[in-house]
Amino acid sequence: MSIPPARRAAAAVTLTLLAATSVGCQISGDEPPAPVPPTGAPASPTAPPPTAGNGPHHVPLQPSQGSAGDPYVPSDGNGGYDVQHYDLNLKVDPGDRAKTLDATATITARATTDMVAFNLDLTDLDVASVKVDGKAAKFTRDGGELTVSPTATIAGGRDFTVTIAYSGTPQAVNDPILGQYGWIRTPDGVSAACQPSGAHTWFPGNDHPSDKATFAFTLTVPEKLTAIANGERGRVTSAGGGFSKVKWEVKQPMAPYLAMISIGRFKVKEGTTTGGIPILVAVDETVTSPSLEEFYGIKAEITDFWAKTFGPYPFGSTGGVIDNAAVGFALETQTRSIYGDFAPGESIIAHELAHQWFGDSVGVTQWKDIWLNEGFATYAEWMWSEQSGDTTAEEFFVKYYSEPEGSAAWQVPTGDPGRDRMFDSFAVYDRGAMTLHALRKRIGDDKFFTLLRTWASEHQHGNATTTEFVELAERVGGTELSDFFDRWLYGTVRPAL
Ligand SMILES: [Zn+2]
């Protein structure tokens, strides 16, 4: 995610003030409640819970039926199964305020333990029916949890299919700290951008970045509107009754929060980058800057540049969408980053494209490691600026490092900023990028860029942890770096140079 400079400056002031009022308390009063305890549905666990590294700053993941065990988002995700594929059949009629969405989700998953029941994340909306392997299943709702009880126990290791028919009008997430995101109504349609917890406002699933799956979206919309999603587009056909239908397919694994749709009046341009990567961009008809051609050109150029820098582009296509959504952020939705109603400059486009490698292909296992996404994407902004002949990475580093030694900004640890500061522009974005620049100076350019490419290839389409990054940096760098990373990622004072 990225916030454009003007709005980002305002956010930084707010965050600095917040930090100043919570000096010394480690913001524990702001942390979300502890993970929901297991509700006991897994019948006989066959494997120990996965762990997120074993360093001093990592706690084991403890998934339960209704939680992935991530303390930043204790009610998100579920235990007991691993989703393989989401097939989302969505009829979206923005003009129907009472029932904008009429949908069927077919989810293919593999049980990781014997289950007499399992949970899906889904907020609000009306569920008409749930079937497991084609047989009607009982279900109950409780807050954001949809608990499904199939007619027979699902054996661990077995693949199963759950089909949910549901409808209603999804609502945006209005988070008191993170702001408004998720399903956003626009003047001509809707747009969905869902980091961290918005996906389950419009489709049921295992809404945590640790469970990636392939996706297909079949979108039925009023025929005067264009429907954009992640991945590659099929043919647009008539669905009758004034509606058209189009299928988008995401053939590489994707975290649910990176799923996007954008429906409205768009100008669309598609083709292939100079480097041979299929590209599709869409710009809302009311947006004049950048133009469709400019947006296409810069997206193609930067995608190719990062492919040379970070290694082969990890997905089937690149691109982006600029919609007239009243949100002040951009999000790195897989293959097709989405930008709100501001004119995105090269810096923010470079940021979201770098996320395709760092954040999307190499995903986090827990949200506290979000610097692995944002620190890397911010460092990519610095690199893009330098190669464009503007401010160099070293100049950016010097600027941010000049934050006074005693400033409260340094008190928020980059490697575990707390849920309410997971998008802290200084601690996560700038200090994350500073960490990488300091590392680059420590191990040298050759090893640093080998490290970035190795990180992208070893964890391609997977999930990773800070502990794994530190271990790889030590392996590639050929030197012990635990003190270095402790100071840069977990220290609460400005790291000495
Ligand atoms: Zn970002």
Boltz pocket constraint, residues with backbone or C-beta under 6 A from the ligand:
constraints:
  - pocket:
      binder: B
      contacts: [[A, 1], [A, 2], [A, 330], [A, 332], [A, 351], [A, 355], [A, 373], [A, 374], [A, 377]]
      max_distance: 6.0
